[in-house]
Amino acid sequence: MLPAEEQEVIRRRDRLLASIALSAGLGLLLALPFALSAGAEFFLPLTAALVIAIALVPFLEWMERRAIPSGLAALIALIAFLLVANTALVLIVVPATDWFSILPQRLPRIQSNLAPLIDYYSQLQRFVDETVQMLASGPVAAAQTAAVEAPRSLLQFAATSAPSAIIQMVFALLIIYFFLAGWTKLRRRTINSRDSFDGAMAVARVIQNVVDATSAYVLTIATINLCLGAAVALSLWLVGMPSPLMWGGIVALLNFIPYFGPMLAAVLLALGGLMVFDDPWWALLPAALQIGFHLVEANAVTPMILGRRLTMNPLLILVSLAFWGWVWGTPGALLAVPLLIIIQTVVSAAGTPDIAGFLFERGTLVMSPRKENDEKEESPVTDG
């Protein structure tokens, strides 16, 4: 077989293998969300634990620089996280249970507060129906209402999922501890395993960028949301809203979910106001206060503090929010932005794979060497 024919066979074989690899990669990519959703009991606590552990790495390294052993430093970091999380849960869950218990008793007040709006909507709908009946040739079809299953109560959901929730929580805490305890050795082993100095520096840069970006975003956003929740709680206390700390905690927690979280917080505050106050306009004041504080935070405070270094494309945020929310629900929506930061940091530091170049030798928009040489031969050469 001639060398040219051998090269052609090798080229076709490489392209075939590349096509098979690309097809397998696309298949795995399409199957990934379904696998993550089906294995949520394993993947969700694992992912949440890794994100939390990465955010705690600077605190761990700060303690290690002060001659605290890695195991003890990891335990202190885990205890500090548990104290913060338990304080937040006590401030939010306990009062929220009382609000859920009195909700059936406050439904008449909510209906009376919404009566003017309901009457206006009924008159508007009656006018629309009459107009449609006059314009249509036939009678208007009766609207069919779909039966929606009532959601289970929070206590019932907690009671049925308590065993699995406890197992997942213990699993996540163990992941956080062992990740932090072995972080220094793991990073050193990963860097030293590279064959070249450039490869070791690239791995070190990727690891450091992931830790810096993730911890900076999580800690900065947590501080901003905590201040936002405190401001909302203080304003709600001034207007006489019961359980202001609970509402401030809900606002701070939901503000971790971009776009949709503040809207949900406003809806919940409007519902809470309608449960407490008799005047409908006064009842909507808590939601109006939360919206005002959120606009200041989103348009002035957060951009000024985060700056351009952690600025992300809003389209990517929406896609990440929709993807992880579809896969894991509300916990996935809370993890959407940190996971997006980790993926973006790894891709920007490690580089993107040249799939087109792998499939088509040098890419689809790159001129082949043979054609490039032919054009050079055909082009006139002028003496300078």
BELUR-V25948 format. One record per residue. RES is the residue in one letter. SS is DSSP state (helix for helix, strand for strand, loop for the rest). PSI is psi in whole degrees, 0 to 359 (NA if undefined). D_CENTER is the distance of its C-alpha to the mean C-alpha in Angstrom with 2 decimals. Layout:
# BELUR-V25948
res: <RES RES>
ss: <SS SS>
psi: <PSI PSI>
d_center: <D_CENTER D_CENTER>
This chain:
# BELUR-V25948
res: <M L P A E E Q E V I R R R D R L L A S I A L S A G L G L L L A L P F A L S A G A E F F L P L T A A L V I A I A L V P F L E W M E R R A I P S G L A A L I A L I A F L L V A N T A L V L I V V P A T D W F S I L P Q R L P R I Q S N L A P L I D Y Y S Q L Q R F V D E T V Q M L A S G P V A A A Q T A A V E A P R S L L Q F A A T S A P S A I I Q M V F A L L I I Y F F L A G W T K L R R R T I N S R D S F D G A M A V A R V I Q N V V D A T S A Y V L T I A T I N L C L G A A V A L S L W L V G M P S P L M W G G I V A L L N F I P Y F G P M L A A V L L A L G G L M V F D D P W W A L L P A A L Q I G F H L V E A N A V T P M I L G R R L T M N P L L I L V S L A F W G W V W G T P G A L L A V P L L I I I Q T V V S A A G T P D I A G F L F E R G T L V M S P R K E N D E K E E S P V T D G>
ss: <loop loop helix helix helix helix helix helix helix helix helix helix helix helix helix helix helix helix helix helix helix helix helix helix helix helix helix helix helix helix helix helix helix helix helix helix helix helix loop helix helix helix helix helix helix helix helix helix helix helix helix helix helix helix helix helix helix helix helix helix helix helix helix helix loop loop loop loop loop helix helix helix helix helix helix helix helix helix helix helix helix helix helix helix helix helix helix helix helix helix helix helix helix helix helix helix helix helix helix helix helix helix helix helix helix helix helix helix helix helix helix helix helix loop helix helix helix helix helix helix helix helix helix helix helix helix helix helix helix helix helix helix helix helix helix loop loop loop loop loop loop loop loop loop loop loop loop loop loop loop loop loop loop helix helix helix helix helix helix helix helix helix helix helix helix helix helix helix helix helix helix helix helix helix helix helix helix helix helix helix helix loop helix helix helix helix helix helix helix helix helix helix loop loop loop loop helix helix helix helix helix helix helix helix helix helix helix helix helix helix helix helix helix helix helix helix helix helix helix helix helix helix helix helix helix helix helix helix helix helix helix helix helix helix helix helix helix helix loop loop loop loop loop helix helix helix helix helix helix helix helix helix helix helix loop loop loop loop loop helix helix helix helix helix helix helix helix helix helix helix helix helix helix helix helix helix loop loop loop helix helix helix helix loop helix helix helix helix helix helix helix helix helix helix helix helix helix helix helix helix helix helix helix helix helix helix loop loop loop loop loop loop loop helix helix helix helix helix helix helix helix helix helix helix helix helix helix helix loop helix helix helix helix helix helix helix helix helix helix helix helix helix helix helix helix helix helix helix helix helix loop loop loop loop helix helix helix helix helix loop loop loop loop loop loop loop loop loop helix helix helix helix helix helix helix helix helix helix loop loop loop loop loop loop>
psi: <135 153 322 319 322 318 322 321 316 319 316 322 318 320 323 315 321 320 319 317 319 318 318 321 318 321 316 322 320 327 344 310 324 323 319 320 317 325 36 328 337 310 325 307 328 313 315 319 319 319 315 318 318 321 334 355 315 321 320 313 326 319 323 327 343 28 26 130 153 317 316 320 320 320 318 317 319 319 320 318 318 321 315 315 318 322 317 319 321 320 334 309 315 309 327 326 320 321 320 326 328 359 315 327 334 1 319 321 320 318 321 324 326 2 314 319 322 319 317 318 322 317 319 318 323 320 318 318 317 321 318 323 325 324 329 153 332 175 151 131 143 139 137 129 131 137 124 128 130 135 150 157 160 320 320 318 318 323 321 331 10 311 312 324 320 318 316 321 315 319 316 319 321 321 315 314 310 329 314 320 325 15 311 314 321 316 317 319 321 320 318 342 348 146 329 160 320 320 320 319 324 317 318 321 318 314 314 321 319 314 314 313 315 312 321 317 311 313 321 313 323 319 316 316 325 317 321 315 322 319 317 318 319 317 321 324 324 328 0 23 129 155 56 326 323 314 323 321 320 317 316 319 313 339 347 339 111 145 299 328 309 326 318 321 320 320 316 320 322 318 318 321 321 334 337 312 151 324 123 324 320 328 331 356 318 317 322 321 317 319 319 314 321 320 319 317 316 328 345 307 304 312 325 324 313 323 198 343 323 19 132 157 126 328 318 324 317 318 315 319 315 320 305 330 324 322 313 7 217 316 323 323 324 328 358 310 314 321 323 320 316 314 315 319 317 316 317 329 321 340 155 144 139 82 318 319 327 324 318 36 293 14 164 337 9 131 138 153 322 314 324 319 322 318 326 324 325 337 138 145 125 138 138 NA>
d_center: <57.09 56.90 54.34 52.92 52.51 50.89 48.36 47.64 47.16 44.82 42.84 42.54 41.58 38.79 37.45 37.67 35.80 33.14 32.83 32.58 29.90 27.88 28.35 27.33 24.18 23.28 24.12 21.90 18.98 19.67 20.14 17.02 14.68 17.66 18.35 14.89 15.21 18.84 18.31 15.40 17.80 17.95 14.83 12.30 14.27 15.00 11.54 10.64 14.13 13.92 10.98 13.03 16.17 15.29 14.55 17.95 19.87 21.34 22.67 24.11 25.76 27.14 28.86 30.09 31.70 33.68 35.18 33.14 32.93 29.63 29.80 30.60 27.99 25.29 26.70 26.75 23.12 22.17 24.49 23.11 19.55 21.12 23.14 20.29 18.27 21.54 22.56 19.44 19.95 23.63 23.16 20.86 21.84 25.60 26.17 23.76 26.00 28.99 27.51 26.83 30.40 32.03 30.14 32.94 35.55 33.94 33.59 37.06 36.16 33.01 35.21 37.89 35.52 34.12 37.66 38.36 35.18 35.91 39.52 38.56 36.22 39.03 41.54 39.31 38.67 42.42 43.26 40.94 42.46 45.97 45.30 43.93 46.99 49.31 47.74 47.15 50.11 49.29 47.96 44.33 42.62 41.41 37.68 36.25 33.67 31.37 31.32 27.96 27.72 27.20 24.20 25.24 25.52 23.18 26.07 26.89 23.39 23.33 26.86 26.30 23.19 24.46 25.90 22.94 20.59 23.02 23.22 19.49 19.41 22.45 21.12 17.94 20.28 22.66 20.12 19.14 22.86 24.17 21.54 22.50 26.16 26.44 24.19 27.19 29.24 26.49 25.81 29.59 30.27 27.69 29.19 32.74 32.34 32.28 35.71 35.78 35.16 33.02 30.82 30.51 29.63 26.96 25.32 25.66 24.13 21.05 20.61 21.25 18.95 15.96 16.94 17.75 14.73 12.18 14.52 15.40 12.02 11.14 14.77 15.29 12.49 13.63 17.15 16.63 15.01 17.85 20.39 19.08 19.37 22.79 23.98 23.07 24.71 27.78 28.18 27.89 30.47 32.75 32.72 33.43 30.20 30.32 27.75 26.31 24.50 22.65 21.61 20.60 18.42 16.77 16.23 14.82 12.39 11.24 11.05 7.84 6.43 7.89 11.07 11.13 10.84 14.00 15.76 15.45 16.68 19.55 20.51 20.68 22.72 24.97 25.59 26.36 28.67 30.47 31.04 32.65 34.49 37.30 37.06 34.33 33.86 33.63 31.20 28.79 29.13 26.28 23.78 25.48 25.22 21.47 21.06 23.45 21.75 18.33 20.10 21.71 18.62 16.57 19.67 21.62 20.24 16.82 18.28 21.35 19.81 17.13 19.53 19.29 18.31 14.57 14.67 12.50 13.55 12.37 12.98 10.70 7.79 9.08 9.70 6.43 5.20 8.64 8.88 6.56 7.59 10.98 11.16 10.23 10.15 8.93 8.04 5.89 4.16 4.40 3.62 1.60 3.83 6.09 6.56 7.28 9.52 11.18 11.97 13.25 15.23 16.80 17.73 19.17 21.08 22.29 22.90 22.31 24.72 27.60 27.57 30.15 32.36 32.15 33.25 35.76 37.09 36.36 33.93 34.72 35.43 37.45 41.19 42.92 45.45 48.41 47.75 47.13 50.52 52.29 51.18 52.32 55.72 56.11 55.21 58.33 58.70 60.23 61.94 60.76>
